[in-house]
Amino acid sequence: MTSILTNAGAISALQSLRGISSAMLDAQSATSTGMRIDAADDNAAYWSIATTMRSDKETISAVVDALNLSDANVGVAYEGMRSVVDVLDDLKAKIVVAKGEGVDRGKVQKEVTQLQEQILSITQSASFNEVNWLSTDIDLSDPVQNRTDLIASFSREKTGVSVSTMSVSFTETSLFNTQGGGLFQSNPSDPDTNGQALLDIDVEAHPDMLESYLAYVDVINERVIDSAATLGALQNRLTIQSSFAEDLMDSLDKGIGNLVDADMNEG
């Protein structure tokens, strides 16, 4: 049929032109953005999933930053503990020397004093970003003050999102506390230390207490070793968790790419 009012051939050609034009626009968009789904109207479901995954990736990135900060705090405290253990070994040796016959305990005490001051200096210096777990100013009997929670991970579940933490107890790390209760401070209720304090050791003034001093230093040395081991294990966990979080972000990147990236090899 031929009509002077309707040109079917022109309509068909126009439709083909529109199709070609639309395909060209899609190809240009994919080329310029590298994405086949760049907005909700491209594919609402995939766009929604990809947008949520991008948000989760940003959150996990913040968790990695927090893990790195926590790792630095734990690392400083751990190195401080290790240094204190070394000085305590020297202190035990000096107490043993003081037990010898004919030894000038006055000179030995001068060395002991230097070691005591060195331990005090280490604890005060073991600070990162104004945070010090070895020299504290808190109420160690308060369950709120005597701990800190470190961010460990972020997860998304059907019920919502959650952030998990790992705890550090200052009762295990505080060597000196301004309000008392530190591992190196007097605790009359502790049968293993008999109320002794590290800074009160005086081999010259109290030669009759050398055996007691030696037993005391051995006890606190073991406690510091235990605390250092706890911090070392925590630091290892933080390192593993940080590595996992970075791998998880890489996986999220791949997943998002599979959903929304354009296939540049597609003809």
VOGU-3710 file (C-alpha; in Angstrom, 3 decimals, decimal comma):
1> mtsiltnaga> 0,000/0,000/0,000  1,231/3,458/-0,865  -0,041/6,455/1,064  0,558/10,178/0,656  -0,169/10,679/4,377  1,938/7,975/6,040  5,463/7,139/4,963  6,065/3,715/6,524  9,579/3,501/5,159  10,554/6,800/6,747
11> isalqslrgi> 9,082/5,733/10,092  11,036/2,486/9,997  14,231/4,327/9,093  13,621/6,805/11,919  13,162/3,967/14,387  16,426/2,391/13,256  18,152/5,769/13,594  16,838/6,168/17,109  18,091/2,692/17,980  21,510/3,451/16,543
21> ssamldaqsa> 21,613/6,815/18,335  20,674/5,188/21,659  23,308/2,489/21,214  25,904/5,147/20,413  24,993/7,106/23,538  25,312/3,927/25,634  28,676/3,182/24,061  29,886/6,742/24,623  28,762/6,623/28,271  30,484/3,278/28,808
31> tstgmridaa> 33,645/4,600/27,196  33,710/7,825/29,208  32,740/6,341/32,598  33,901/2,747/32,178  30,559/1,638/33,588  27,555/0,000/32,056  25,415/0,802/35,118  26,050/4,347/36,252  22,632/5,282/37,623  19,555/3,624/39,086
41> ddnaaywsia> 17,652/3,844/35,799  20,311/1,684/34,102  19,540/-1,270/36,396  17,986/-0,441/39,742  18,847/-3,721/41,463  22,524/-3,847/40,467  22,979/-0,121/41,092  21,530/-0,480/44,595  23,772/-3,433/45,451  26,874/-1,716/44,068
51> ttmrsdketi> 26,119/1,512/45,940  25,736/-0,376/49,227  28,968/-2,269/48,608  30,804/0,986/47,908  29,502/2,374/51,205  30,664/-0,752/53,035  34,084/-0,451/51,432  34,456/3,101/52,732  33,491/1,914/56,214  35,968/-0,964/56,065
61> savvdalnls> 38,633/1,512/54,962  37,917/3,503/58,141  38,217/0,266/60,130  41,640/-0,362/58,576  42,740/3,120/59,659  41,490/2,390/63,185  43,297/-0,967/63,193  46,545/0,708/62,158  46,167/3,264/64,944  45,426/0,508/67,461
71> danvgvayeg> 48,416/-1,455/66,207  50,629/1,559/66,866  49,298/1,929/70,432  49,733/-1,776/71,159  53,175/-1,808/69,550  54,465/1,052/71,703  53,115/-0,581/74,870  54,614/-3,942/73,864  58,066/-2,490/73,193  57,877/-0,666/76,527
81> mrsvvdvldd> 57,082/-3,936/78,307  59,962/-5,710/76,575  62,368/-2,987/77,635  61,117/-3,153/81,221  61,696/-6,933/81,283  65,328/-6,372/80,267  65,852/-3,811/83,046  64,184/-6,072/85,623  66,667/-8,802/84,686  69,489/-6,369/85,433
91> lkakivvakg> 67,793/-5,378/88,701  67,607/-8,997/89,849  71,293/-9,379/89,077  72,144/-6,337/91,223  70,146/-7,712/94,150  72,055/-10,981/93,868  75,339/-9,024/93,871  74,207/-7,201/97,014  73,896/-10,560/98,799  77,633/-11,167/98,510
101> egvdrgkvqk> 79,965/-10,829/101,483  82,038/-7,668/101,617  80,081/-5,969/98,849  79,682/-2,193/99,034  75,889/-2,104/99,074  75,928/1,684/98,858  77,427/1,498/95,378  75,115/-1,332/94,406  72,158/0,781/95,533  73,286/3,591/93,248
111> evtqlqeqil> 73,036/1,156/90,332  69,680/-0,087/91,598  68,401/3,493/91,746  69,478/4,100/88,157  67,606/0,974/87,063  64,503/2,061/88,983  64,627/5,457/87,316  65,166/3,813/83,929  62,022/1,715/84,372  60,086/4,819/85,385
121> sitqsasfne> 61,412/6,650/82,327  60,426/3,794/79,997  56,878/3,678/81,306  56,459/7,435/80,980  57,884/7,410/77,446  55,750/4,522/76,145  53,188/6,920/74,738  51,654/7,225/71,274  49,311/10,032/70,320  49,103/11,010/74,009
131> vnwlstdidl> 47,952/7,497/74,911  50,016/5,603/77,489  48,988/2,151/78,708  51,983/1,677/81,030  51,738/4,934/82,991  48,077/5,709/83,669  45,886/8,146/85,580  42,628/6,274/86,125  40,653/4,403/88,746  41,773/0,845/88,042
141> sdpvqnrtdl> 38,921/-0,508/90,159  36,383/1,139/87,847  35,327/-1,350/85,132  34,617/1,540/82,775  37,935/3,340/83,192  40,211/0,320/83,440  39,706/-0,871/79,845  39,736/0,352/76,300  37,966/-1,134/73,290  39,743/-1,304/69,943
151> iasfsrektg> 37,782/-1,495/66,689  38,268/-4,941/65,147  35,911/-5,344/62,211  32,765/-4,217/60,384  30,110/-6,572/59,108  26,752/-6,349/57,349  24,030/-8,852/58,139  20,340/-9,227/57,387  19,512/-7,521/60,671  21,799/-4,567/59,975
161> vsvstmsvsf> 25,420/-3,567/60,385  27,704/-4,084/63,361  31,205/-3,168/64,503  33,074/-5,653/66,680  35,795/-4,671/69,147  38,635/-6,232/71,107  39,358/-5,135/74,674  42,549/-4,243/76,523  42,528/-4,236/80,329  44,708/-1,578/81,944
171> tetslfntqg> 44,947/-3,754/85,044  47,305/-5,910/82,955  49,314/-3,092/81,365  49,490/-0,299/83,967  52,849/-0,422/85,736  52,440/2,920/87,483  49,071/4,566/88,112  48,685/7,942/89,802  45,716/6,610/91,785  47,536/3,423/92,800
181> gglfqsnpsd> 47,054/-0,163/91,757  49,817/-0,368/89,129  51,788/-3,611/88,816  54,892/-1,979/90,305  53,054/-0,280/93,166  52,311/-1,512/96,659  49,327/-3,797/97,090  49,030/-5,062/100,684  46,309/-7,521/99,673  48,594/-9,284/97,168
191> pdtngqalld> 50,204/-12,263/98,919  52,809/-12,696/96,176  54,286/-9,218/96,594  53,688/-8,696/100,353  52,863/-5,031/99,832  56,247/-4,217/98,285  56,792/-1,627/95,577  59,486/-1,493/92,917  60,666/2,015/93,740  61,006/1,163/97,460
201> idveahpdml> 63,779/-1,382/96,923  66,852/-0,254/98,864  69,580/-2,855/99,271  71,726/-0,496/101,368  69,095/0,534/103,904  67,462/-2,892/104,166  70,066/-5,625/103,644  67,868/-7,995/105,655  65,234/-7,853/102,874  67,407/-8,985/99,985
211> esylayvdvi> 65,727/-12,386/99,736  62,317/-10,715/99,843  63,385/-8,172/97,197  64,621/-10,955/94,931  61,371/-12,895/95,256  59,350/-9,734/94,642  61,254/-8,742/91,496  60,895/-12,272/90,154  57,111/-12,129/90,670  56,627/-8,763/88,965
221> nervidsaat> 58,996/-9,780/86,176  56,785/-12,783/85,383  53,704/-10,567/85,419  55,288/-8,120/82,994  56,288/-11,013/80,729  52,673/-12,226/80,771  51,445/-8,708/79,938  53,969/-8,412/77,106  52,819/-11,779/75,742  49,198/-10,596/75,826
231> lgalqnrlti> 50,105/-7,410/73,964  52,162/-9,348/71,441  49,259/-11,695/70,724  46,929/-8,711/70,381  49,319/-7,002/67,972  49,447/-10,153/65,853  45,650/-10,299/65,780  45,471/-6,659/64,696  47,934/-7,325/61,881  45,936/-10,334/60,667
241> qssfaedlmd> 42,655/-8,414/60,888  44,075/-5,439/58,996  45,377/-7,713/56,232  41,997/-9,442/56,003  40,165/-6,100/55,821  42,390/-4,943/52,957  41,774/-8,224/51,109  38,066/-7,774/51,741  38,145/-4,320/50,161  39,851/-5,804/47,101
251> sldkgignlv> 37,098/-8,432/46,887  34,433/-5,749/47,161  36,097/-3,838/44,334  35,969/-6,957/42,145  32,360/-7,629/43,066  31,305/-4,070/42,266  33,187/-4,232/38,983  31,435/-7,429/37,970  28,075/-5,760/38,594  28,481/-2,357/37,000
261> dadmneg> 31,673/-2,139/34,922  31,360/-2,000/31,172  32,897/-4,768/29,083  35,191/-2,766/26,803  35,830/-5,841/24,658  32,176/-6,216/23,835  31,479/-5,207/20,250
//
